[in-house]
Amino acid sequence: MLQTLVFVLGAAFFIFKLVQYSRQQQIRNKYNCKPCTALKTSNWKEYFGLDVLVDWKKDLARGLKHHVTYGKFQRMQVSTFKHRVIFRWDIMTTDPENLRHMKSSANFKFWNTGDRPQAFEPLMGDGIFSSEGASWKHSRVMLRPFFNKENIKHITMMEPFAKDVIRLCQRSRENIDLQQVFHYFTMDYTTKFLMGESCDSLKDALDEVTPNSINKDLKSGFASAFDKCAEILTLRVLLGKKLMWLTNSKKFQEAVEIQHSFVRYYVQKAIAMDKDELDKNSDNGTCFLYEIAKHTKDPKVLQDEIMNIILAGRNTTASLLSMLFFELSREENKHVWHKLNREVRAAFPSIESITFESINRCEYLKWCLYEMLRFNPAVPVFSRTAATDTILPRGGGKDQKSPIFVAKGQVVIYAVLAAHRNAENFGEDPDTFSPERFAEPPKNGAFMPFGFGPRLCLGQQLAMTEASYLTIIMCLTFSEIEKVGNLPYPPRTSSSGTQRLMDGCRVRLK
């Protein structure tokens, strides 16, 4: 009986595999797919796909993970290759045609975010960055109205926070970590703009009394817990469903709880309000938290969506600003700083002249921000997982121009930093910071720092407006910026979903 059962199961498995192979072969033949180049492994860990596990802590300490990936593309002289990651074969690509294919509306249903919902769930629950299908669509519909241009035009809301940034910089102008200051700014503005009350981290840094009642230790603990969780969440995605449980340490759980406790302050405040109070405090319907609290008082729903918003609002814009001022402070880029300073002072004679429209007219400022998003992107990688057997349009064959087959469940990683260093698309000296290259649009539509298609970043215009506004204020206030210390170059950055300077952005301002 047992032998018969084993035979039947074995035969069924064989037939299943035969049918699967036949179906996959039909797709390969239909699109004339060619094989994808495999990574030329340099050590046994890469050969068995164990480097992610074995070298994780070492890679974090070195802070050059994304530059190492860039080096692999340079070494192999290809735009697409496959490499082993423990139990699976992932595809790495820098071909913009592949990114457009995965993210386009026409092909959207063939791709999903893979293990990301399960990996992010402990911290972010069922919010927009940690969900799929109907849940994701519902989150996006709720969020979209709060990121339209009319809301983003509320530049006057940034003014008090920008003034606090300047006061903090003037107090410690001989040696200040601008990255820390920019994180304070983005956190304060995000909490005010979307949750009705600033957490006032800038005023805490200035040792001033704040009107809110959030515990000061909880606010300071949130920042370190946030950065710690970001790295672990990225590792959980890499490990996949089978192994992400290895990261569920007590320290990780404590870091998650710190962040949830911070968010609960805002959630409980909204839940305690009746409809009239929510209407009164929603600032004509522009406060995200109070608007969704009119429709649900479910603390889990509110917490999840806020946690996701903070992730986007705090890290990406602060990263863009930190990377920009790090480059501007280098002796090699003094000419860029001086030109930007002149252009800004000519375009904005006063703070009152800073408007949404005037920001968009300042071309050199726009070039500097775009070049920073190219040179050291805030989000250094995108990934998608095949929801069904499908293809990528390029990467196959010796010339890398033929389609390649992608099996259901296979992960495709778009290496943004490496893609943005492609001389064919971005001109000569792609390893040099040069805003002037954006005087002409990059070739082949290769510049997509905020994604593309249905999952295009909702907050891209807000992020650019924030970064532009604060850069203008810094230029109007300071005429010189110098790097402090003798740190290595390229700078060490975190290997999480968004980049962060591991050694900060220490400068001297005059």
LINFEN-V382725 format. One record per pair of residues at least 4 apart in sequence whose ideal C-beta (glycine too) atoms are under 6 Angstrom apart, sorted by sequence separation. I is the first residue (numbers start at 1). J is the second residue. If there is no record, write none. Layout:
# LINFEN-V382725
I|J ; I|J
This chain:
# LINFEN-V382725
42|46 ; 50|54 ; 51|55 ; 55|59 ; 64|68 ; 100|104 ; 115|119 ; 116|120 ; 120|124 ; 131|135 ; 132|136 ; 158|162 ; 169|173 ; 172|176 ; 178|182 ; 186|190 ; 189|193 ; 190|194 ; 191|195 ; 217|221 ; 221|225 ; 222|226 ; 229|233 ; 239|243 ; 264|268 ; 273|277 ; 278|282 ; 283|287 ; 299|303 ; 309|313 ; 310|314 ; 312|316 ; 315|319 ; 318|322 ; 344|348 ; 349|353 ; 367|371 ; 371|375 ; 373|377 ; 386|390 ; 406|410 ; 415|419 ; 426|430 ; 442|446 ; 448|452 ; 451|455 ; 459|463 ; 464|468 ; 474|478 ; 501|505 ; 28|33 ; 41|46 ; 45|50 ; 46|51 ; 76|81 ; 84|89 ; 85|90 ; 93|98 ; 126|131 ; 131|136 ; 146|151 ; 203|208 ; 214|219 ; 239|244 ; 273|278 ; 282|287 ; 296|301 ; 328|333 ; 348|353 ; 395|400 ; 397|402 ; 442|447 ; 451|456 ; 41|47 ; 45|51 ; 59|65 ; 101|107 ; 124|130 ; 192|198 ; 285|291 ; 327|333 ; 348|354 ; 396|402 ; 451|457 ; 493|499 ; 494|500 ; 82|89 ; 169|176 ; 191|198 ; 203|210 ; 394|401 ; 396|403 ; 423|430 ; 450|457 ; 191|199 ; 236|244 ; 282|290 ; 396|404 ; 45|54 ; 82|91 ; 102|111 ; 121|130 ; 126|135 ; 281|290 ; 282|291 ; 328|337 ; 395|404 ; 421|430 ; 120|130 ; 188|198 ; 200|210 ; 393|403 ; 427|437 ; 450|460 ; 491|501 ; 492|502 ; 81|92 ; 128|139 ; 236|247 ; 492|503 ; 127|139 ; 128|140 ; 200|212 ; 204|216 ; 235|247 ; 278|290 ; 391|403 ; 392|404 ; 80|93 ; 117|130 ; 168|181 ; 188|201 ; 117|131 ; 187|201 ; 188|202 ; 391|405 ; 392|406 ; 79|94 ; 80|95 ; 117|132 ; 197|212 ; 199|214 ; 232|247 ; 278|293 ; 347|362 ; 79|95 ; 165|181 ; 278|294 ; 390|406 ; 426|442 ; 487|503 ; 184|201 ; 425|442 ; 184|202 ; 201|219 ; 389|407 ; 425|443 ; 270|289 ; 389|408 ; 425|444 ; 112|132 ; 165|185 ; 199|219 ; 232|252 ; 270|290 ; 386|406 ; 388|408 ; 73|94 ; 184|205 ; 343|364 ; 425|446 ; 485|506 ; 386|408 ; 484|506 ; 270|293 ; 484|507 ; 161|185 ; 386|410 ; 484|508 ; 229|255 ; 271|297 ; 385|411 ; 481|507 ; 482|508 ; 161|188 ; 228|255 ; 161|189 ; 340|368 ; 383|411 ; 384|412 ; 481|509 ; 225|255 ; 383|413 ; 480|510 ; 158|189 ; 478|509 ; 267|299 ; 381|413 ; 382|414 ; 52|85 ; 225|258 ; 225|259 ; 381|415 ; 49|84 ; 267|302 ; 381|416 ; 49|85 ; 267|303 ; 380|416 ; 49|86 ; 168|205 ; 221|258 ; 222|259 ; 380|417 ; 164|202 ; 168|206 ; 377|416 ; 222|262 ; 263|303 ; 377|417 ; 37|78 ; 39|81 ; 263|306 ; 37|81 ; 38|82 ; 39|83 ; 218|262 ; 263|307 ; 36|82 ; 374|420 ; 324|372 ; 323|372 ; 214|265 ; 323|376 ; 320|378 ; 375|433 ; 319|378 ; 316|378 ; 371|435 ; 368|435 ; 371|438 ; 367|435 ; 370|438 ; 195|266 ; 367|438 ; 377|449 ; 373|449 ; 196|281 ; 196|287 ; 194|288 ; 195|289 ; 196|290 ; 369|467 ; 333|433 ; 365|468 ; 123|229 ; 327|433 ; 359|468 ; 120|233 ; 119|233 ; 194|309 ; 119|236 ; 119|237 ; 354|472 ; 379|498 ; 380|499 ; 378|498 ; 116|237 ; 115|237 ; 118|241 ; 190|313 ; 190|314 ; 348|472 ; 115|240 ; 119|244 ; 115|241 ; 187|314 ; 186|314 ; 344|472 ; 186|317 ; 344|475 ; 186|318 ; 123|256 ; 122|256 ; 341|475 ; 151|286 ; 183|318 ; 182|318 ; 182|321 ; 182|322 ; 146|288 ; 179|322 ; 337|481 ; 317|463 ; 321|467 ; 178|325 ; 312|459 ; 316|463 ; 320|467 ; 317|466 ; 142|292 ; 317|467 ; 329|481 ; 328|481 ; 330|483 ; 329|483 ; 127|304 ; 126|304 ; 127|305 ; 329|507 ; 125|304 ; 129|308 ; 319|498 ; 322|501 ; 326|505 ; 128|308 ; 319|499 ; 325|505 ; 127|308 ; 316|498 ; 124|307 ; 315|498 ; 322|505 ; 124|308 ; 52|238 ; 153|356 ; 234|496 ; 234|497 ; 231|496 ; 230|496 ; 230|497 ; 114|385 ; 111|384 ; 112|385 ; 112|387 ; 111|387 ; 110|387 ; 110|388 ; 110|390 ; 102|384 ; 101|393 ; 98|392 ; 97|393 ; 98|394 ; 97|394 ; 114|411 ; 95|394 ; 93|395 ; 162|470 ; 152|461 ; 175|484 ; 152|462 ; 147|458 ; 158|469 ; 162|473 ; 166|477 ; 147|459 ; 152|465 ; 66|380 ; 80|395 ; 99|414 ; 143|458 ; 147|462 ; 79|400 ; 90|411 ; 91|412 ; 92|413 ; 93|414 ; 94|415 ; 78|400 ; 179|501 ; 90|413 ; 92|415 ; 94|418 ; 94|419 ; 179|504 ; 179|505 ; 177|504 ; 178|505 ; 177|506 ; 178|507 ; 174|508 ; 173|509 ; 169|509 ; 73|418 ; 69|415 ; 108|454 ; 70|417 ; 70|418 ; 96|444 ; 105|453 ; 69|418 ; 103|452 ; 104|453 ; 105|454 ; 96|446 ; 103|453 ; 66|417 ; 70|421 ; 100|452 ; 36|395 ; 31|391 ; 36|396 ; 27|389 ; 34|396 ; 33|396 ; 34|397 ; 24|389 ; 34|402 ; 36|404 ; 33|403 ; 33|404 ; 31|403 ; 33|405 ; 28|405 ; 67|490 ; 63|492 ; 63|493 ; 65|495 ; 60|495 ; 63|502
